[in-house]
Amino acid sequence: MQTNPTYSSLVAVGDSFTEGMSDLLPDGSYRGWADLLAGRMAARSPDFRYANLAVRGKLIRQIVDEQVDVAAAMGADVITLVGGLNDTLRPKCDMGRVRGLLEEAVEKLAPACRQLVLMRSPGRQGPVLERFRPRMEELFACVDELAARHGAIVVDLYGAPSLGDPRLWDVDRLHLTAEGHRRVAEAVWQTLGYDPEDTEWRTPMPATLPPGWAARRVADARFARQYLLPWIGRRLTGRSSGDGLPAKRPELLPYEGSGA
């Protein structure tokens, strides 16, 4: 891998993780790891361009149909692809179909850029995720195999102890906080070959006393009311949180930042 490479463009493909939820900016928009990464890369390349095609809630079929060909046609130096995790969290999931679609995406994107970046997505510690963990690990094994076959690099967020800490996840328990996104940006930055700005991004946060029983029950009730029940409702009705939403940054344009 090249050390401190110079890349002139970045295209990000994916779902809510790449859109930047829940790294909320004062104007109500989301920043996220891809914007943070683009800002760093732009500081190294004055003519840097950035597009982010990610839309929350997208399944791998939708990512392939709506984003992959668009990204491939942009001719960017770097393309990041993170998808399939939403599929693994559905009650019914055909993992063979997910693997096939991911392979289709990689086969189109790898030859269309200088460097394709894949990821093993982070996994929050907690009992809810445990039932889906075998599917997630099957997805990540596919990511590793495709990367080896097509010359992509893999950012291992799943194996980072720090990113399993519930304190780095928003109250919806599905999306990272601003600090979580900052650590992901650092991980991708280093995996691309840049000198580290934070050598401790994998290091867990200092231990604190866990919340008491009453506080946990209040948090559980809030989570169920505000996030879990609406999520179940969308699954039952075939709706998605991203229905009707446009891509975050649909064109490959000069990067002007997205707030700090």
N, C-alpha and C positions, 0 to 999 in steps of 0.2 A: 504494500500500500504506500502511496506517495505521502511524504511528510509535509504538513502545511501546504496542501494543494491550493490552487487558485481555480475556483469554479465561478462561472459567470451567470449561472441561472439555476433555479430550483423549482420543481413542481411537486406538490404534495397531493397524494391521492388517498382517499379513505372515508372514514365516518366521523363521529363526534370526537373521538380521540385526537384526530388530526385537525378537525375544525377548531379545537381548543377549549371545549367545555371541560371544566367549569372555571377557567381562568378569566374572570369577568373584569372588563374595563369600565371606567366610570360612565362611558356613554352607552353601556348595556351590551356592547359587542364582546366577543371572545377573542383573546389573544392566543395563548397556547404555545406549545413547544415549537411548532413549525414556524410561526412568526418570529419567535425568539432566535431560532436557528438562522432564519433568513436575515435578520438584523446583523448577526455576527458575520455571516458570509458576505453581506453587502459591505461591511467595514473593510474587508480585504479586497473587494473588487468594485471600483467606482461605478461601473455600468451594470451592476448586478440587477437581474430581473427575477421576479417571483410570482408564482401562481399557486393558489390553494383551491383545489376542486372538491375538497371534502364537504360532505353534508351529513349531519347527524342522522342516526337511525338506519343508514344504508346497509343492506345485506350485500354479500359478495357478488351476487348476480347483478344487482343494481350498480355496484361499483364498476364491474366489467362493462356493462351496457352503456353507462352514462359518463364514465370518467376515463377509462383506460385508453380508448382510441384518441380522445381529445388530448390527453397527456402525451401520448406517443408522438402525436403530430407537432407538438411544440418544440421538439428538438432541444430540450434542456440538458444541461450538463449532469444534473443530479435529479433523480426521481425517487421519492419515497412512497412506498406502498404498504399500507397497514389495513387489512380487511379480513373478514371472516369471523371475527370474535362475536359480532352480533348474532350470527347464525348459530354459534355454539351455545348461546344463552337461550335459544328458543326451546320450548318443550320438545318439539320434534325437529331433528336435524339430520339430514343425509350427509354424513361426513365425506362420503365418496364424491358427491356432487360438489361440495365445498372445495375439496382438494383439486378436483378437475378445473373448477373455475379459477382458483388461485394460480394453477399452472398456466391456464390460458392467459391470465393477466401478466404473469412474469415473462412468458414467451413473447408477448408483444412489447413490453416495456424495456426489457434488458437490452435489446439491440438498438433502442431508440434514444439512449442516453450514454454518457460516459460512465456513470456509476448509478446502479440501482441499489436502493437501500430497503431492506426488509426488516421486520421486527418481531421479536417474541414479546408480545404485549405484557404489561405489568398485571399482576393479579393481587387484589386486595385480600388480606388475611380475614378470615371469618367463615362461619358455617354455611352461609348461603352459597358461596362460591364452590364449596367442596363437591357438590353434586355435578358441577360442570367441568371440574378440573381434568378428568380424563379426555374429554373432547378438546379442551384447550391444548393439552399436551400433544394430542394427535395433530392438531393444527400446526403447532410449533415444530414438530418433527418434519412435517411437510415443508414448512418454511426453510428449515435447515437444508433439506435435500435439494430444493429448488435453487437455493442460493449457491450451493456447491456446483450444481449443474450449469448455472447460467452466469457465474462470475459476479453475483450480487454479494453485498455484505449484510450481515445480520447484527442488529443491535439487541443484545440480550437484556431486556428490561425485566423479564419474568424471573431471571436468576438474581436480581439485585435485591438484597434484603431490605434496603431503605424503602423501595417502592411498594412493599407489601404492608407497610405501616398504615393503619386506618387513619392516622392523623394527616396523611398526605392525600386523603380522598375527601371529596366534598360530601355534604350531608346526604346526597342522593346515593352514595356508596357505589356509583358507577363511573365517576369522572374524577380526575386528579385536581387538586388545588393548584394555585399559582406556583407554590414551591415544588409540587410534584412535576409540573410542566417544565419548570426551570431545570430540574434534574434530568428530565428526558432530553431536553435540548442539549445539555452538556454531554449526555451519553452519545447522542448522534454526532455531535461535534467531534468528540474524541474518536469515534469509530470511523469517521471520514478521514482521519489522519491529522487533525489539527492538534496543536499543543494544548494540554488541559488548562482550563481556567479554574476548575474545581476538581481536585484529585480525590475528593471525599464524597462524590455524589452517590456512591454505593453504600456509604456508611450510614447505618441506622441513626435516627434522631435520638438524642439523649432520653433515657427512660424517665417517665413521669408516673405519678400515682394514677391508676385507672379511675375512671368516674365511678361513683357509687351506684348501688342497685337502682335507686330511684331515678337518678339522672339517665341511666341506661334505658330504663323503661320509657321515660319521656321521649328520649331520642328515637327509640324503636317505634313508638306510636306516631311521632312526627314523620318518620321515614315512610311508614306504611300508608299514612293518610296522603302525604304530598307526592310520593314518588312510586311506591310499590303498587298501590291500587290503580293509579292511572296507567302505569306500565302494563299491568295485567289486562286492563281494559283495551289498550291498543292492540295487544297480542290477540285478544278474543275477536276483535272487530277487523283485524287485518290492516290497521292503520299504523303509521310511523310518525315519530316526532319530527322527521324531516320532510314530510309530505308538503309539496308546494314551495319548499325553500330553495333558493338559488345557491350555486356554489359560492364559497366564501370570497375567493379572488379568481374569477373565471378566465382572466387573460394574463398572459405572461408579460408583465409590465415592470418598469423600474420600481424598486422597493423604496417606499417612502416612510416605512415604520407604521406601527399600530398602537402607539402609546407605550408607556413604561410602567 
